[in-house]
């Protein structure tokens, strides 16, 4: 199954509350946090919402 490696590269301070909640739901709370999530529509939607805060790499 494909996974996505997601890294938080910008701070959550001063961001919209929904964007903060989305980052936390992905397991990202501090700059530099990395998480692996399944590559599905739900994850892609979350990434699209906070794309300006994260870096995404595809894993096989």
N, C-alpha and C positions, 0 to 999 in steps of 0.2 A: 504494500500500500504506500502511496506517495505521501510525503509529509512536507511541511513548510517550516523552515527555521526562521523565526521572527525575532528581531532585535530592536529594543527601544533605543532610539538614538537622540531623541529630544525630550526635554523635561515635560512633565504633566502639569507643572505650575501654571496657573492662569488659563488653562484650556477649558473648553466647554465641559460641563458636567457629564454629558452623555459620552463624550470622547474619553474622559477619564474612566468611566465605568466600562467602556469597551476595552480599553487597555488592560484594566484589572481583570476582566473576564478572560482575557488571553493569558493571564499570568504575568503581566508586565507592570512592575511598580516603580522601578528605579532605572535610571539611565544605565545601559549596558546589560540589562536583564535579557536573557535569551530563553526562548521556549520553542518546542516543536509541537506543531498542531497538525491534525489531518488535513489533507488538501481536499476540501469540499466547499459547497456553496456558502454555508454559514460562515466558515472561516474567511473565505474570500470577501464576503460582505463586510465583515468586521475590519479586515485589512483595508478595504476601500474607504471606509469611514475615517480611519486614522492613518492614512497612507503618508501624510506629512510628518508623522512621528516615528515611523518604523522603517527598518530595512528588512527585506524578505529574500530568502534564498530557497530554492527548490531542492529537496532531497529525494532520492529514489528509494 
